[in-house]
Amino acid sequence: MSQNKPSIGPGNPPPDAILMRMLFGGMIQQCISIVARLGIPDLVAQKPQSVTTLAKATKTNEDALYRLLRMLASVGVFSQNNAHEIGLTEISNLLRTDVANSLNAYAIMMSENWLWQNWGQMIYSVETGKTSQEKVHGMGSFEYLTQNPQAGEIFNRAMTSLSQADVSHIVNAYDFSSARKIVDIAGGQGLLLAGILKAYPKAEGILFDLPYTIEQARSVLKKEGVAGRVELLSGDFFESIPAGADYYMMKHIIHDWDDERSVKILENIRNSMAKNGKLLILEMVIPDGNEPSPSKFLDLQMLVTTGGRERTKEEFQKLLESAGFKLSRIVSTLSPINVIEAMRHE
């Protein structure tokens, strides 16, 4: 038996209480997603509100809503005073739609039925190493999102919200001053590329993604004031990558794919980039040992949905070498995202 035992004493719950809290984790996730969908964090943004007021505003059952909010208040998501008024905490503030680092859209996506069903069949992934997504839905995640536009829209909003939270951390941590032209591969609506170009006004960009995503990006880039410095190109990164740039970056892309397909993407980049160009993979890096990390949770999301994985430093190094790259360095940011820099290995 492991000797790594949690201490039990004042303020430290016993192991059975900790385990019960973990077993209720799915319930907590669902309830957070529900309040995000209902817009309750926005409703209490200015001051605490009674549950009666909140139930009327959201057209919900007052008793049921109170019981849900009472539970979330008990784990720190909301606050509750003696008058049963519900207010924000630092956690629920992130579920507002009008804050720069909002996770509202991501919270909504996490309770989407298609994704929830995948987790319900996770045992299939553990037994076979295959995605439960294909078992449940009969197709891969990206094909499903393309064929189900409403789910795809929610997914795109969720990914955009994550980019909004990460942009400043990436720009502050990594020096792009030597970049002349940056290709953002599968860059979605272009928020990250826009953030970099605003910080480095001498650089230009290429946003490369699927046709329907590129169309959505036009208004975003215009709003960010960089549309005139970004070329919009659509295509398939398994086929080809825009050529001639000195910086190529991908945020949360390689983790979607197994090693074989990841190497194919990386080889296409290597064949397209300038001789002294740089490759930037913006992803989490799994730490060694038992250190807590969101990368270990996201890794399981990849297992059940896409067949990809999060990777350790050693796994990234091996993957890069297989595609003709050499790992230069890993730059940490204030978010869980790392900037994994690589150069062509001649």
Residue, then its C-alpha position, 0 to 999 in steps of 0.5 A: m500500500s502506498q505510504n503517500k497518505p493525506s494528513i487527517g486533522p483540523g481542516n483536512p477531510p478524511p479520505d472517504a470525504i475526499l473520495m465522495r467529493m471526487l465521485f460527485g465531480g460530474m454533478i458539479q460540472q453539470c451544474i456549472s454548465i447549467v448556470a452558464r447556460l442560464g446566464i446567472p453569473d451575468l445576472v448577479a454581476q452587479k450585486p447579489q440577487s434573490v433566488t426568486t428574482l433569478a428563477k423569474a429571470t431564467k424561467t426556472n423552478e425556484d426551489a430546484l434552482y435554489r438547491l442547485l445554487r446552494m450546492l455550487a455555493s458550498v464548493g465556492v462557485f457562488s456566495q450565499n448570504n443569510a437572505h439566500e441571495i446569490g452573489l459572485t465569487e472569483i470562480s463564478n466571475l469567470l462564467r460571465t460573458d462580459v469579462a476578457n477571460s470568460l470561460n462561459a462558452y467552454a463551460i457550456m460545451m462541457s455539458e453538451n450531450w454529444l460530449w457527455q455521451n462520450w464520457g459515459q462510454m469511456i470504458y470502451s476507450v480504456e479497453t480498446g484505446k479507441t475513441s468512444q466518440e466513434k462508438v457512440h456517434g459513428m464518426g470522428s469529432f471533427e466530422y460530427l461537428t461539421q455535420n451538426p452545425q449547432a454543436g460546431e458553433i458551440f465548440n468554436r465559441a468554446m475554443t475562442s474563449l480559451s484563446q481569449a484567456d491565453v493570448s496575453h499570457i503567450v504574447n507576454a511570455y514569448d518574444f516575436s520581435s524577429a518574426r516577419k510572417i507568422v502562419d497560424i495553422a488551424g487558428g480558428q477565428g484568428l484571435l491569437l494571431a491578432g493579439i500577436l500582430k497588435a503587439y508586434p506591428k511590423a509582423e504580418g500573418i496568414l490564417f490557415d483553416l477550413p473554409y467555413t472557419i476562415e469566413q467566420a474569422r473575417s469579422v474578428l480580424k476586422k474588429e481587432g484592427v489587423a485585417g489588412r495585415v492577415e492573409l486568409l487561406s483555407g485548406d487541409f494541413f494533411e495535404s499542404i501548408p502555406a509556404g515561405a513564412d518564418y514562423y509557423m504556430m499551432k495552438h491545441i492542434i497536435h494534441d488532437w492527433d495520434d503520433e502518425r498523423s501528427v508527424k504528417i502535419l509536422e512534415n508538411i510544415r517543415n517542407s513549407m517553412a523558410k530554412n531558418g524558420k521556427l515552429l511553435i507548438l502551443e500546448m500543455v506539457i505533462p509534468d513528471g510524477n504525480e504533480p497535478s496538472p490540467s494536462k492530465f485531465l485534457d489528455l483523457q478528453m483527447l482519448v475519448t473524443t479525438g484519439g489524440r493525446e497530451r504529451t511530456k517533454e520527452e514525447f514532444q522531443k521524439l515526435l519532433e525528431s521523427a518529423g525532422f525538427k529539433l526541440s529548441r526550448i520550452v517557454s512557460t506562460l502564466s497559463p497552463i499553455n507552453v510555447i514549444e519551440a523547434m527548428r528544422h534539423e538539417 
